[in-house]
Amino acid sequence: MKEKIHPKAVPAKIICGCGSVAMTLSTKPEIRVDVCSNCHPFYTGTQRLIDTEGRVDKFIRRYSKKQRA
């Protein structure tokens, strides 16, 4: 590796919107994220759907008919 071209890695605090805090190394001392592994629907097993104009119901109806046939 070449010398004097790499940024300095400092201890960093990653703060999630849910309040979870994790420590790591980064070029920035503090990083704020919206979703982490503690609150992400894939990892927690919860699913949050925002149904706009019945699009989710329309999707389910459309593809449930194809599976029956």
N, CA, C and O atoms as CSV, one atom per row, in Angstrom:
chain,resi,resn,atom,element,x,y,z
A,1,MET,N,N,0.841,-1.188,0.000
A,1,MET,CA,C,0.000,0.000,0.000
A,1,MET,C,C,0.881,1.244,0.000
A,1,MET,O,O,1.950,1.274,0.609
A,2,LYS,N,N,0.409,2.248,-0.689
A,2,LYS,CA,C,1.142,3.507,-0.712
A,2,LYS,C,C,0.937,4.247,0.595
A,2,LYS,O,O,-0.132,4.170,1.200
A,3,GLU,N,N,1.932,4.941,1.015
A,3,GLU,CA,C,1.848,5.710,2.248
A,3,GLU,C,C,1.269,7.090,1.982
A,3,GLU,O,O,1.407,7.635,0.887
A,4,LYS,N,N,0.620,7.646,2.996
A,4,LYS,CA,C,0.109,9.015,3.020
A,4,LYS,C,C,-1.018,9.292,2.019
A,4,LYS,O,O,-1.275,10.455,1.706
A,5,ILE,N,N,-1.704,8.248,1.503
A,5,ILE,CA,C,-2.843,8.497,0.615
A,5,ILE,C,C,-4.156,8.007,1.211
A,5,ILE,O,O,-5.225,8.320,0.688
A,6,HIS,N,N,-4.088,7.249,2.290
A,6,HIS,CA,C,-5.287,6.680,2.891
A,6,HIS,C,C,-5.818,7.601,3.989
A,6,HIS,O,O,-5.031,8.172,4.743
A,7,PRO,N,N,-7.140,7.753,4.089
A,7,PRO,CA,C,-7.705,8.601,5.145
A,7,PRO,C,C,-7.529,7.945,6.522
A,7,PRO,O,O,-7.394,6.727,6.634
A,8,LYS,N,N,-7.536,8.768,7.543
A,8,LYS,CA,C,-7.396,8.269,8.909
A,8,LYS,C,C,-8.713,7.659,9.376
A,8,LYS,O,O,-9.776,8.253,9.197
A,9,ALA,N,N,-8.642,6.491,9.964
A,9,ALA,CA,C,-9.823,5.825,10.526
A,9,ALA,C,C,-9.889,6.169,12.008
A,9,ALA,O,O,-8.937,5.952,12.757
A,10,VAL,N,N,-11.035,6.712,12.413
A,10,VAL,CA,C,-11.240,7.087,13.810
A,10,VAL,C,C,-12.402,6.277,14.373
A,10,VAL,O,O,-13.240,5.804,13.605
A,11,PRO,N,N,-12.477,6.103,15.689
A,11,PRO,CA,C,-13.646,5.425,16.275
A,11,PRO,C,C,-14.916,6.220,15.945
A,11,PRO,O,O,-14.965,7.436,16.127
A,12,ALA,N,N,-15.932,5.514,15.461
A,12,ALA,CA,C,-17.155,6.181,15.037
A,12,ALA,C,C,-18.359,5.593,15.759
A,12,ALA,O,O,-18.397,4.408,16.089
A,13,LYS,N,N,-19.326,6.445,15.990
A,13,LYS,CA,C,-20.572,6.042,16.629
A,13,LYS,C,C,-21.664,6.087,15.566
A,13,LYS,O,O,-21.913,7.138,14.976
A,14,ILE,N,N,-22.325,4.937,15.315
A,14,ILE,CA,C,-23.429,4.872,14.354
A,14,ILE,C,C,-24.724,4.918,15.149
A,14,ILE,O,O,-24.967,4.063,16.001
A,15,ILE,N,N,-25.555,5.916,14.871
A,15,ILE,CA,C,-26.792,6.124,15.611
A,15,ILE,C,C,-27.966,5.914,14.661
A,15,ILE,O,O,-28.063,6.559,13.617
A,16,CYS,N,N,-28.857,4.998,15.042
A,16,CYS,CA,C,-30.040,4.691,14.232
A,16,CYS,C,C,-31.215,5.551,14.683
A,16,CYS,O,O,-31.208,6.099,15.786
A,17,GLY,N,N,-32.213,5.663,13.829
A,17,GLY,CA,C,-33.427,6.384,14.167
A,17,GLY,C,C,-34.195,5.743,15.306
A,17,GLY,O,O,-34.959,6.425,15.989
A,18,CYS,N,N,-34.012,4.445,15.531
A,18,CYS,CA,C,-34.708,3.746,16.616
A,18,CYS,C,C,-34.009,3.941,17.957
A,18,CYS,O,O,-34.548,3.558,18.995
A,19,GLY,N,N,-32.806,4.539,17.947
A,19,GLY,CA,C,-32.080,4.777,19.180
A,19,GLY,C,C,-30.933,3.819,19.419
A,19,GLY,O,O,-30.191,3.978,20.389
A,20,SER,N,N,-30.771,2.840,18.568
A,20,SER,CA,C,-29.687,1.877,18.702
A,20,SER,C,C,-28.356,2.548,18.351
A,20,SER,O,O,-28.284,3.351,17.421
A,21,VAL,N,N,-27.300,2.211,19.106
A,21,VAL,CA,C,-25.978,2.788,18.882
A,21,VAL,C,C,-24.979,1.655,18.692
A,21,VAL,O,O,-24.989,0.672,19.434
A,22,ALA,N,N,-24.108,1.804,17.680
A,22,ALA,CA,C,-23.066,0.819,17.419
A,22,ALA,C,C,-21.746,1.561,17.248
A,22,ALA,O,O,-21.716,2.685,16.748
A,23,MET,N,N,-20.679,0.937,17.659
A,23,MET,CA,C,-19.349,1.527,17.527
A,23,MET,C,C,-18.578,0.792,16.446
A,23,MET,O,O,-18.658,-0.432,16.344
A,24,THR,N,N,-17.825,1.539,15.632
A,24,THR,CA,C,-17.015,0.972,14.569
A,24,THR,C,C,-15.899,1.951,14.229
A,24,THR,O,O,-15.710,2.939,14.938
A,25,LEU,N,N,-15.166,1.695,13.167
A,25,LEU,CA,C,-14.154,2.622,12.674
A,25,LEU,C,C,-14.648,3.234,11.370
A,25,LEU,O,O,-15.252,2.550,10.544
A,26,SER,N,N,-14.388,4.520,11.192
A,26,SER,CA,C,-14.798,5.208,9.984
A,26,SER,C,C,-13.966,6.471,9.826
A,26,SER,O,O,-13.181,6.825,10.707
A,27,THR,N,N,-14.144,7.142,8.708
A,27,THR,CA,C,-13.469,8.418,8.508
A,27,THR,C,C,-14.248,9.558,9.155
A,27,THR,O,O,-13.714,10.656,9.316
A,28,LYS,N,N,-15.496,9.313,9.527
A,28,LYS,CA,C,-16.328,10.299,10.206
A,28,LYS,C,C,-16.547,9.848,11.649
A,28,LYS,O,O,-16.708,8.652,11.892
A,29,PRO,N,N,-16.556,10.763,12.607
A,29,PRO,CA,C,-16.734,10.349,14.002
A,29,PRO,C,C,-18.163,9.963,14.368
A,29,PRO,O,O,-18.365,9.230,15.335
A,30,GLU,N,N,-19.171,10.443,13.612
A,30,GLU,CA,C,-20.565,10.107,13.916
A,30,GLU,C,C,-21.339,9.926,12.621
A,30,GLU,O,O,-21.234,10.738,11.702
A,31,ILE,N,N,-22.126,8.843,12.557
A,31,ILE,CA,C,-22.933,8.533,11.378
A,31,ILE,C,C,-24.356,8.288,11.850
A,31,ILE,O,O,-24.576,7.525,12.792
A,32,ARG,N,N,-25.319,8.925,11.209
A,32,ARG,CA,C,-26.733,8.729,11.546
A,32,ARG,C,C,-27.417,7.988,10.396
A,32,ARG,O,O,-27.284,8.361,9.230
A,33,VAL,N,N,-28.160,6.916,10.754
A,33,VAL,CA,C,-28.869,6.105,9.762
A,33,VAL,C,C,-30.346,6.031,10.133
A,33,VAL,O,O,-30.717,6.240,11.288
A,34,ASP,N,N,-31.183,5.732,9.141
A,34,ASP,CA,C,-32.623,5.625,9.367
A,34,ASP,C,C,-33.032,4.252,9.878
A,34,ASP,O,O,-33.906,4.139,10.737
A,35,VAL,N,N,-32.395,3.201,9.346
A,35,VAL,CA,C,-32.784,1.829,9.662
A,35,VAL,C,C,-31.526,1.016,9.968
A,35,VAL,O,O,-30.516,1.133,9.273
A,36,CYS,N,N,-31.599,0.194,11.010
A,36,CYS,CA,C,-30.479,-0.684,11.356
A,36,CYS,C,C,-30.995,-2.127,11.435
A,36,CYS,O,O,-32.168,-2.387,11.167
A,37,SER,N,N,-30.124,-3.044,11.798
A,37,SER,CA,C,-30.532,-4.448,11.878
A,37,SER,C,C,-31.486,-4.695,13.043
A,37,SER,O,O,-32.184,-5.709,13.052
A,38,ASN,N,N,-31.534,-3.801,14.021
A,38,ASN,CA,C,-32.461,-3.965,15.149
A,38,ASN,C,C,-33.887,-3.576,14.794
A,38,ASN,O,O,-34.827,-4.062,15.421
A,39,CYS,N,N,-34.069,-2.711,13.804
A,39,CYS,CA,C,-35.421,-2.256,13.478
A,39,CYS,C,C,-35.815,-2.514,12.023
A,39,CYS,O,O,-36.925,-2.156,11.630
A,40,HIS,N,N,-34.954,-3.117,11.216
A,40,HIS,CA,C,-35.273,-3.390,9.814
A,40,HIS,C,C,-36.295,-4.523,9.730
A,40,HIS,O,O,-36.137,-5.543,10.401
A,41,PRO,N,N,-37.342,-4.359,8.915
A,41,PRO,CA,C,-38.387,-5.392,8.830
A,41,PRO,C,C,-37.869,-6.771,8.413
A,41,PRO,O,O,-38.416,-7.780,8.857
A,42,PHE,N,N,-36.852,-6.843,7.591
A,42,PHE,CA,C,-36.322,-8.133,7.159
A,42,PHE,C,C,-35.733,-8.899,8.337
A,42,PHE,O,O,-35.927,-10.110,8.444
A,43,TYR,N,N,-35.022,-8.217,9.215
A,43,TYR,CA,C,-34.364,-8.879,10.331
A,43,TYR,C,C,-35.295,-9.100,11.517
A,43,TYR,O,O,-35.118,-10.064,12.263
A,44,THR,N,N,-36.277,-8.230,11.705
A,44,THR,CA,C,-37.175,-8.364,12.853
A,44,THR,C,C,-38.367,-9.258,12.558
A,44,THR,O,O,-39.012,-9.742,13.488
A,45,GLY,N,N,-38.676,-9.489,11.293
A,45,GLY,CA,C,-39.809,-10.328,10.932
A,45,GLY,C,C,-41.123,-9.577,10.883
A,45,GLY,O,O,-42.169,-10.188,10.666
A,46,THR,N,N,-41.097,-8.283,11.076
A,46,THR,CA,C,-42.316,-7.472,10.974
A,46,THR,C,C,-42.375,-6.853,9.598
A,46,THR,O,O,-41.346,-6.586,8.978
A,47,GLN,N,N,-43.561,-6.630,9.133
A,47,GLN,CA,C,-43.736,-6.041,7.813
A,47,GLN,C,C,-44.629,-4.828,7.940
A,47,GLN,O,O,-45.737,-4.909,8.470
A,48,ARG,N,N,-44.141,-3.711,7.454
A,48,ARG,CA,C,-44.920,-2.482,7.492
A,48,ARG,C,C,-45.240,-2.081,6.060
A,48,ARG,O,O,-44.350,-1.708,5.297
A,49,LEU,N,N,-46.500,-2.161,5.706
A,49,LEU,CA,C,-46.929,-1.762,4.372
A,49,LEU,C,C,-47.740,-0.486,4.464
A,49,LEU,O,O,-48.605,-0.344,5.329
A,50,ILE,N,N,-47.457,0.424,3.578
A,50,ILE,CA,C,-48.263,1.630,3.478
A,50,ILE,C,C,-49.067,1.479,2.193
A,50,ILE,O,O,-48.526,1.610,1.095
A,51,ASP,N,N,-50.340,1.209,2.333
A,51,ASP,CA,C,-51.195,0.963,1.182
A,51,ASP,C,C,-51.699,2.290,0.634
A,51,ASP,O,O,-52.427,3.019,1.308
A,52,THR,N,N,-51.307,2.587,-0.583
A,52,THR,CA,C,-51.726,3.815,-1.232
A,52,THR,C,C,-52.753,3.471,-2.301
A,52,THR,O,O,-52.441,2.799,-3.284
A,53,GLU,N,N,-53.957,3.931,-2.104
A,53,GLU,CA,C,-55.043,3.743,-3.072
A,53,GLU,C,C,-55.348,2.278,-3.339
A,53,GLU,O,O,-55.762,1.943,-4.449
A,54,GLY,N,N,-55.162,1.397,-2.372
A,54,GLY,CA,C,-55.499,-0.009,-2.531
A,54,GLY,C,C,-54.593,-0.778,-3.467
A,54,GLY,O,O,-54.996,-1.819,-3.987
A,55,ARG,N,N,-53.389,-0.302,-3.697
A,55,ARG,CA,C,-52.483,-0.958,-4.642
A,55,ARG,C,C,-52.041,-2.333,-4.158
A,55,ARG,O,O,-51.872,-3.247,-4.965
A,56,VAL,N,N,-51.854,-2.487,-2.864
A,56,VAL,CA,C,-51.436,-3.791,-2.334
A,56,VAL,C,C,-52.558,-4.805,-2.523
A,56,VAL,O,O,-52.306,-5.934,-2.945
A,57,ASP,N,N,-53.800,-4.414,-2.214
A,57,ASP,CA,C,-54.938,-5.319,-2.402
A,57,ASP,C,C,-55.114,-5.670,-3.874
A,57,ASP,O,O,-55.408,-6.819,-4.203
A,58,LYS,N,N,-54.939,-4.707,-4.752
A,58,LYS,CA,C,-55.062,-4.944,-6.187
A,58,LYS,C,C,-53.991,-5.936,-6.653
A,58,LYS,O,O,-54.272,-6.822,-7.459
A,59,PHE,N,N,-52.773,-5.785,-6.148
A,59,PHE,CA,C,-51.685,-6.695,-6.487
A,59,PHE,C,C,-51.991,-8.113,-6.016
A,59,PHE,O,O,-51.784,-9.072,-6.759
A,60,ILE,N,N,-52.480,-8.248,-4.791
A,60,ILE,CA,C,-52.799,-9.571,-4.233
A,60,ILE,C,C,-53.928,-10.223,-5.014
A,60,ILE,O,O,-53.864,-11.417,-5.307
A,61,ARG,N,N,-54.960,-9.461,-5.357
A,61,ARG,CA,C,-56.070,-10.020,-6.140
A,61,ARG,C,C,-55.598,-10.475,-7.511
A,61,ARG,O,O,-55.985,-11.547,-7.977
A,62,ARG,N,N,-54.768,-9.674,-8.158
A,62,ARG,CA,C,-54.314,-9.996,-9.504
A,62,ARG,C,C,-53.505,-11.289,-9.525
A,62,ARG,O,O,-53.723,-12.138,-10.390
A,63,TYR,N,N,-52.576,-11.452,-8.588
A,63,TYR,CA,C,-51.721,-12.622,-8.619
A,63,TYR,C,C,-52.327,-13.834,-7.942
A,63,TYR,O,O,-51.862,-14.949,-8.177
A,64,SER,N,N,-53.329,-13.667,-7.123
A,64,SER,CA,C,-53.992,-14.830,-6.533
A,64,SER,C,C,-54.846,-15.529,-7.601
A,64,SER,O,O,-55.024,-16.746,-7.537
A,65,LYS,N,N,-55.368,-14.794,-8.566
A,65,LYS,CA,C,-56.139,-15.403,-9.652
A,65,LYS,C,C,-55.251,-16.259,-10.533
A,65,LYS,O,O,-55.677,-17.328,-10.970
A,66,LYS,N,N,-54.032,-15.825,-10.807
A,66,LYS,CA,C,-53.136,-16.588,-11.674
A,66,LYS,C,C,-52.687,-17.875,-11.002
A,66,LYS,O,O,-52.459,-18.874,-11.685
A,67,GLN,N,N,-52.555,-17.875,-9.683
A,67,GLN,CA,C,-52.126,-19.079,-8.989
A,67,GLN,C,C,-53.227,-20.131,-8.964
A,67,GLN,O,O,-52.931,-21.326,-8.972
A,68,ARG,N,N,-54.477,-19.720,-8.935
A,68,ARG,CA,C,-55.598,-20.661,-8.906
A,68,ARG,C,C,-55.760,-21.393,-10.224
A,68,ARG,O,O,-56.135,-22.565,-10.253
A,69,ALA,N,N,-55.476,-20.695,-11.316
A,69,ALA,CA,C,-55.695,-21.271,-12.651
A,69,ALA,C,C,-54.710,-22.326,-13.031
A,69,ALA,O,O,-54.792,-22.882,-14.126
